[in-house]
Amino acid sequence: MHRNDPLHRRRPKRGAARWFALLLILLAPPAAASADLCEAAATRAARSTGVPLAVLRALALTETGRTQQDRFAPWPWTVNVAGQGAWFATREAALGHARAALARGTTSFDLGCFQVNYRWHGAAFASLDAMIDPDTNAAYAARFLRDLFAETGDWHEAAAAYHSRTPQHAARYRARFTRILAGLDPPADTPVPATAVAAPPARVATDRGRTPRPNRFPLLIASAEAAAPASPGSLMPAAAGLGGRPLLGAP
C-alpha cells in the first residue's frame, strides 16, 4: 500500500483523544452548580424579605424543580412560553428562547427559578437578562409572595394565589406546593417571622365579586378578563411521586 494512501496515514493516538474528551467535560458547566443558583438565591431573598426560607424553597421546586443526577432541584434557565415549558443548559440559551418569543409578539412567558411572568411583571426589570438572574428573580418573587401573604394570612394560600386566582388552578397548585413543602429535607418548619410582614388585613375574596384591596402586583397568569385564557402560569413539572405534568424539552 502506498504510504500516501489515506488508509495508511497515522491515526491520532487514543490517549490524546481521551485527554481532549476529559477537557470538554471539565469545561462544561456543572449541572449541580446551576441547580444550586436557585437555592442560594432563595436563601438571600428569605433573609432580605423575611419570607420563610422553606416557603421559598418549596415555591422554586414547585415552579421549576426537576430530577437530575438523583436530585430534585429547581433550575434557573427555565422558560415557559404560552404554556410550553423547557429547561435549557445555559442562561444564554434560555434568553435566546425568550427573545425569540418576544420577536414573534408573544409576551406571556415565565422566566427563571420562580417563573416570573413577563407580561405582568416585565416592566419591573431593566431587561430580560436581569429578569432571569437568580437573585433578582428570587427577590422579586419573595416580595410578591409576601404581599400575597399580607392579603391571605397563610403561606399556602399565598402560594396558590402566586400561581393563579382561578380556583381550580390554585387548588391544584396549593396541593402540590404543600406536598413539596412537607417533604423538604430537613423537614420544613414555616413559622411566620414577627418582622416579616405587617399584620394581614381582613381577607377578601377577589374571585367572589367583592371589591379587592389594591394590589401592587398583577397576577402571574392572565386573569379571566385578559386576552389569554386562564391557565396555570407555572411549569409544575413532574417528579417521582409528586404528580404534575412534564416539561417539554430538556437540555
C-alpha positions as CSV (number, residue, x, y, z in Angstrom):
1,M,0.0,0.0,0.0
2,H,1.3,3.4,-0.9
3,R,2.3,5.5,2.1
4,N,0.2,8.4,0.9
5,D,-2.9,6.3,0.8
6,P,-5.4,7.7,3.3
7,L,-5.8,4.4,5.0
8,H,-2.1,4.3,5.8
9,R,-1.8,7.7,7.4
10,R,-1.2,7.8,11.1
11,R,-4.2,7.8,13.3
12,P,-4.4,10.1,16.3
13,K,-3.3,8.4,19.5
14,R,-6.2,7.2,21.7
15,G,-4.6,8.8,24.7
16,A,-4.8,12.3,23.1
17,A,-8.5,11.7,22.3
18,R,-9.2,10.7,25.8
19,W,-7.5,13.8,27.2
20,F,-9.5,16.0,24.8
21,A,-12.8,14.4,25.9
22,L,-11.8,15.0,29.5
23,L,-11.1,18.6,28.8
24,L,-14.5,19.1,27.3
25,I,-16.1,17.6,30.4
26,L,-14.1,19.9,32.7
27,L,-15.0,23.0,30.7
28,A,-18.7,22.1,30.6
29,P,-20.8,24.0,33.2
30,P,-21.6,21.6,36.1
31,A,-25.4,20.8,36.3
32,A,-25.2,20.8,40.1
33,A,-23.7,24.3,40.2
34,S,-26.5,25.7,38.1
35,A,-29.2,24.0,40.2
36,D,-27.6,25.5,43.3
37,L,-28.1,29.0,42.0
38,C,-31.8,28.9,42.8
39,E,-31.3,27.6,46.3
40,A,-28.7,30.2,47.0
41,A,-30.9,33.0,45.6
42,A,-33.8,31.8,47.7
43,T,-31.7,31.9,50.8
44,R,-30.7,35.5,50.2
45,A,-34.2,36.5,49.3
46,A,-35.5,35.0,52.5
47,R,-33.0,37.0,54.5
48,S,-33.9,40.2,52.8
49,T,-37.7,39.9,52.8
50,G,-38.5,37.8,55.9
51,V,-40.3,35.2,53.9
52,P,-39.6,31.8,55.4
53,L,-36.8,30.0,53.5
54,A,-38.7,26.7,53.4
55,V,-41.6,28.5,51.7
56,L,-39.3,29.9,49.0
57,R,-37.5,26.6,48.5
58,A,-40.9,24.8,48.1
59,L,-42.1,27.5,45.7
60,A,-39.0,27.2,43.5
61,L,-39.3,23.5,43.4
62,T,-43.0,23.7,42.5
63,E,-42.2,26.1,39.7
64,T,-39.0,24.7,38.1
65,G,-38.0,21.6,40.0
66,R,-36.6,18.6,38.1
67,T,-34.7,15.5,38.9
68,Q,-31.1,15.4,37.7
69,Q,-28.3,13.1,39.0
70,D,-30.8,11.7,41.5
71,R,-31.5,15.1,42.9
72,F,-34.8,17.1,42.7
73,A,-33.8,20.7,42.5
74,P,-35.0,24.0,40.9
75,W,-33.5,25.1,37.6
76,P,-32.6,28.7,36.8
77,W,-32.6,28.6,33.0
78,T,-36.2,27.6,32.6
79,V,-38.7,29.3,30.2
80,N,-42.4,28.7,29.8
81,V,-43.8,30.3,26.6
82,A,-47.6,30.2,26.4
83,G,-47.8,27.0,28.5
84,Q,-44.9,25.3,26.7
85,G,-42.1,24.9,29.2
86,A,-38.5,24.0,28.6
87,W,-35.3,23.7,30.6
88,F,-32.1,25.0,29.0
89,A,-28.5,24.1,29.7
90,T,-27.3,27.7,29.8
91,R,-28.6,31.2,30.6
92,E,-27.8,32.3,27.0
93,A,-30.0,29.5,25.5
94,A,-32.9,30.4,27.8
95,L,-32.6,34.1,27.0
96,G,-32.5,33.3,23.3
97,H,-35.7,31.4,23.6
98,A,-37.4,34.2,25.4
99,R,-36.2,36.8,23.0
100,A,-37.5,34.7,20.1
101,A,-40.9,34.7,21.7
102,L,-40.8,38.5,22.0
103,A,-39.8,38.8,18.4
104,R,-42.9,36.8,17.5
105,G,-45.1,39.2,19.5
106,T,-45.6,36.7,22.4
107,T,-45.4,38.4,25.8
108,S,-46.9,35.7,28.1
109,F,-43.9,33.7,29.2
110,D,-42.3,32.9,32.5
111,L,-38.7,33.1,33.4
112,G,-36.2,31.9,35.9
113,C,-36.1,30.0,39.2
114,F,-39.5,31.3,40.2
115,Q,-41.1,31.6,36.8
116,V,-41.9,35.3,36.9
117,N,-44.3,36.3,34.1
118,Y,-43.0,38.8,31.6
119,R,-46.5,40.1,30.5
120,W,-47.4,41.1,34.1
121,H,-44.0,41.8,35.7
122,G,-41.6,42.6,32.9
123,A,-41.8,46.3,33.4
124,A,-40.3,45.9,36.9
125,F,-37.0,44.7,35.4
126,A,-34.3,46.5,33.5
127,S,-34.0,43.7,30.9
128,L,-34.7,40.1,30.2
129,D,-31.2,39.3,31.4
130,A,-32.0,41.0,34.8
131,M,-35.3,39.2,35.0
132,I,-33.8,35.7,34.6
133,D,-30.9,36.5,37.1
134,P,-31.5,34.1,40.0
135,D,-31.1,36.7,42.7
136,T,-33.2,39.4,41.0
137,N,-35.8,36.8,40.1
138,A,-36.0,35.4,43.7
139,A,-36.1,38.8,45.4
140,Y,-39.0,39.9,43.2
141,A,-40.9,36.6,43.7
142,A,-40.3,36.8,47.5
143,R,-41.7,40.4,47.7
144,F,-44.7,39.4,45.6
145,L,-45.3,36.3,47.8
146,R,-45.0,38.5,50.9
147,D,-47.6,40.8,49.5
148,L,-50.0,37.9,48.9
149,F,-49.4,36.6,52.4
150,A,-50.3,40.0,53.8
151,E,-53.6,39.6,51.9
152,T,-54.4,36.0,52.8
153,G,-52.7,35.5,56.1
154,D,-51.5,32.0,55.1
155,W,-48.4,30.9,53.2
156,H,-50.2,28.0,51.4
157,E,-52.9,30.3,50.2
158,A,-50.3,32.9,49.2
159,A,-48.5,30.3,47.1
160,A,-51.8,29.3,45.5
161,A,-52.5,32.9,44.6
162,Y,-48.9,33.3,43.3
163,H,-49.9,30.7,40.7
164,S,-53.5,31.7,39.9
165,R,-56.7,33.3,41.1
166,T,-58.7,30.7,39.2
167,P,-60.0,28.4,42.0
168,Q,-59.3,25.0,40.3
169,H,-55.8,26.0,39.2
170,A,-55.0,27.5,42.6
171,A,-56.2,24.3,44.4
172,R,-54.1,22.0,42.3
173,Y,-51.0,24.2,42.8
174,R,-51.6,24.5,46.5
175,A,-51.8,20.7,46.9
176,R,-48.5,20.2,45.1
177,F,-46.8,23.1,46.9
178,T,-47.9,21.6,50.2
179,R,-46.6,18.1,49.4
180,I,-43.2,19.6,48.3
181,L,-43.0,21.8,51.4
182,A,-43.8,18.8,53.7
183,G,-41.1,16.7,52.0
184,L,-38.2,19.1,52.3
185,D,-35.1,17.8,53.9
186,P,-34.6,18.8,56.6
187,P,-38.3,18.8,57.4
188,A,-39.9,22.2,56.6
189,D,-40.8,24.5,59.5
190,T,-42.5,27.6,58.3
191,P,-43.1,29.9,61.3
192,V,-44.0,33.5,60.3
193,P,-41.2,35.8,61.5
194,A,-42.7,38.6,63.5
195,T,-41.0,41.2,61.3
196,A,-41.7,39.5,58.0
197,V,-44.9,41.4,57.1
198,A,-47.4,43.7,58.6
199,A,-50.5,42.2,60.2
200,P,-52.6,40.8,57.4
201,P,-55.7,42.9,56.5
202,A,-59.2,41.5,56.5
203,R,-59.3,38.7,54.0
204,V,-61.0,39.4,50.7
205,A,-62.3,37.0,48.1
206,T,-61.5,38.6,44.8
207,D,-63.0,35.8,42.8
208,R,-66.4,36.2,44.5
209,G,-67.3,39.6,43.4
210,R,-66.2,41.7,46.4
211,T,-64.1,44.8,46.0
212,P,-60.4,43.7,46.1
213,R,-57.8,45.6,48.0
214,P,-55.3,47.4,45.8
215,N,-52.6,45.0,44.6
216,R,-49.2,46.3,43.6
217,F,-48.5,43.1,41.7
218,P,-50.6,41.8,38.8
219,L,-51.2,38.1,38.7
220,L,-48.6,35.8,37.4
221,I,-51.0,34.4,34.9
222,A,-53.7,36.0,32.7
223,S,-56.9,36.8,34.6
224,A,-60.3,35.8,33.4
225,E,-60.6,39.2,31.7
226,A,-57.3,39.0,29.9
227,A,-56.9,38.1,26.3
228,A,-55.2,34.8,27.1
229,P,-57.3,32.0,28.6
230,A,-57.0,31.3,32.3
231,S,-54.4,28.5,32.8
232,P,-51.6,27.6,35.1
233,G,-48.8,30.1,34.8
234,S,-46.0,28.0,36.1
235,L,-44.4,24.8,34.9
236,M,-45.4,22.4,37.7
237,P,-43.0,19.7,36.2
238,A,-43.5,16.1,37.1
239,A,-41.3,14.3,39.6
240,A,-41.4,10.9,41.1
241,G,-44.4,10.7,43.4
242,L,-45.3,14.3,43.0
243,G,-47.7,14.4,40.1
244,G,-47.9,17.4,37.8
245,R,-47.0,17.4,34.1
246,P,-43.6,17.1,32.5
247,L,-41.8,19.9,30.8
248,L,-41.4,19.9,27.1
249,G,-37.8,19.8,26.1
250,A,-34.8,19.3,28.3
251,P,-31.2,20.4,27.8
